[in-house]
Amino acid sequence: MVFGVGEIIAYVSSVMTLLPGDVILTGTPEGVGPIEAGDRVEVEVEGVGVLMNPVLG
């Protein structure tokens, strides 16, 4: 990630009110290519689990 979690939360909190359950999606840093068939996208929430999705072509 380009910015740390604390920095991201501080910035978002400065422009809107964060409520319990809000999710901040960070996107992809510049220079990373597009996803392609055969890739796998993973999202993890500590204490909840991992969601894995294959990219189909």
C-alpha positions in Angstrom: 0.0 0.0 0.0 1.2 3.5 -0.7 -0.3 5.0 2.5 -0.6 3.3 5.9 -3.9 2.3 7.4 -3.8 5.0 10.0 -3.1 7.7 7.3 -6.0 6.5 5.2 -8.4 6.5 8.2 -7.3 9.9 9.2 -7.9 11.3 5.7 -11.3 9.7 5.2 -12.3 10.9 8.7 -11.4 14.4 7.7 -13.9 14.5 4.8 -16.7 12.3 6.2 -18.0 10.6 9.4 -17.0 7.0 9.6 -19.6 4.7 11.3 -19.2 1.2 12.7 -19.2 -1.3 9.8 -17.9 1.2 7.2 -15.4 -0.3 4.8 -12.6 1.7 3.1 -11.5 0.2 -0.2 -8.0 1.3 -1.1 -7.7 0.3 -4.8 -4.5 -0.5 -6.6 -1.4 1.6 -6.7 -0.2 3.0 -10.0 2.0 0.8 -12.1 0.2 -2.5 -11.3 -1.3 -4.1 -14.4 -4.9 -5.1 -14.9 -6.2 -8.4 -13.6 -6.3 -11.2 -16.1 -8.0 -14.6 -16.5 -6.4 -17.0 -14.1 -5.6 -14.4 -11.5 -7.2 -14.6 -8.0 -8.5 -11.7 -6.0 -8.4 -12.0 -2.2 -9.9 -9.9 0.5 -9.2 -10.6 4.2 -10.9 -9.3 7.3 -9.0 -10.2 10.4 -11.2 -12.4 12.7 -13.8 -12.9 10.0 -12.0 -14.8 7.1 -10.8 -14.6 3.6 -12.9 -14.1 0.4 -11.2 -15.5 -2.7 -12.5 -15.0 -6.2 -10.9 -16.4 -9.4 -10.8 -14.1 -12.4 -12.5 -15.9 -15.4 -11.8 -15.1 -19.0 
